[in-house]
Amino acid sequence: MTHTVTNPTALHDPTGFGYSHLTETAGGLVFVAGQYASDTTGQVAVEGFAEQVELSLTNLGTALGAAGLDYGAVVQLRTHIVDHDTDKLAVVADAIARIWGGQPPAQTLTGVAALALPRMLFEIDAIAVRS
């Protein structure tokens, strides 16, 4: 099956980290790599957990936009939280509700000891469908 790789210029160049931001299959599935609170150089731009969640979701929206999609095309999310607890879950749940309302996509949340960069506290990846 053929696929297309996209690295939006509005996001950092991920190839130095060994990945691409988006891959779309010929069948219209769009896989968005883990988005985190990165700046345009790929470094973590904000410190607080809630701020990282918001910037990660903004970056997810930017990635989707590069494929001509929006949050409504997302059918699955995978979230990764460093030192997960119920307070952090509430922050994520509130952010998801602001974007998707009462019909959020399927989601798997994983609590982890660490993520790719030392200051990362949150990461989110997605699968979207082009209709």
C-alpha positions in Angstrom: 0.0 0.0 0.0 1.3 3.4 -0.9 1.6 6.2 1.6 2.5 9.9 1.8 4.7 11.4 4.5 4.3 15.0 5.5 6.3 17.2 7.9 4.5 20.5 8.2 6.8 23.6 8.2 4.8 25.1 11.1 6.2 22.3 13.3 9.8 21.3 14.1 11.7 19.1 11.6 11.3 15.7 13.2 13.6 13.8 10.9 16.6 14.4 13.1 14.7 12.6 15.9 14.0 9.7 13.5 10.4 10.1 12.6 7.9 12.1 10.5 4.8 14.0 11.8 2.2 12.5 9.4 1.8 9.4 7.3 -1.3 9.0 5.1 -2.3 5.8 3.4 -4.0 5.5 0.0 -7.1 4.4 1.9 -7.4 7.7 3.8 -6.0 6.8 7.2 -3.8 9.5 8.6 -1.4 8.6 11.4 -0.1 11.5 13.4 3.1 10.9 15.4 3.3 11.8 19.0 2.9 15.5 19.5 4.4 17.2 22.5 4.8 20.8 23.7 7.5 21.5 21.2 8.7 24.7 19.7 9.9 25.1 16.1 13.3 23.6 17.1 11.8 20.5 18.7 12.6 21.5 22.2 10.0 21.5 25.0 8.6 25.1 25.0 6.7 25.2 28.3 7.2 23.7 31.7 3.8 23.1 33.4 1.7 20.0 32.8 -1.5 21.8 31.8 0.5 24.1 29.5 2.2 21.1 27.8 -1.2 19.4 27.3 -2.5 22.6 25.6 0.5 23.1 23.3 0.6 19.4 22.4 -3.0 19.6 21.3 -2.3 22.8 19.4 0.5 21.0 17.6 -1.8 18.0 16.9 -4.2 20.5 15.3 -1.4 22.0 13.2 -0.4 18.5 12.0 -3.9 17.6 11.1 -4.3 20.9 9.3 -1.3 20.1 7.1 -3.3 17.1 5.9 -6.4 19.3 5.3 -8.1 17.8 8.4 -9.3 19.0 11.7 -9.9 17.4 15.1 -13.2 16.0 13.9 -11.4 13.6 11.7 -9.6 11.9 14.7 -10.9 8.4 15.5 -8.3 7.4 18.1 -5.9 9.1 20.5 -3.1 7.7 22.5 -1.8 9.8 25.4 1.3 9.3 27.5 1.7 11.0 30.8 4.8 11.1 33.0 4.0 10.2 36.6 0.3 9.9 35.8 -2.2 10.7 38.6 -5.9 11.6 38.8 -5.1 15.4 38.8 -3.3 15.0 35.5 -6.1 12.9 34.1 -8.6 15.7 35.0 -6.4 18.2 33.0 -6.4 15.9 30.0 -10.1 15.1 30.2 -11.0 18.8 30.4 -8.8 19.6 27.3 -10.3 16.7 25.4 -13.8 17.8 26.3 -13.1 21.4 25.1 -12.1 20.1 21.7 -14.4 17.1 21.1 -17.3 17.8 23.5 -19.4 14.9 24.5 -18.1 12.6 21.7 -14.3 12.2 22.1 -12.4 9.7 20.0 -11.4 6.4 21.4 -8.4 6.9 23.6 -5.7 4.9 25.4 -3.8 6.6 28.3 -0.5 5.2 29.4 1.3 6.4 32.5 5.1 6.3 31.9 8.3 7.0 33.8 9.7 9.2 31.1 9.3 10.3 27.5 11.8 11.1 24.7 13.1 14.4 26.1 13.9 15.1 29.7 11.3 17.9 30.2 8.5 16.2 28.3 5.5 15.5 30.6 2.8 14.7 28.0 2.6 13.3 24.5 -0.4 12.6 22.2 -0.6 10.7 18.9 -3.7 10.2 16.7 -5.2 8.2 13.9 -7.6 10.2 11.7 -9.7 9.2 8.7 -10.2 11.3 5.6 -13.9 11.0 4.6 
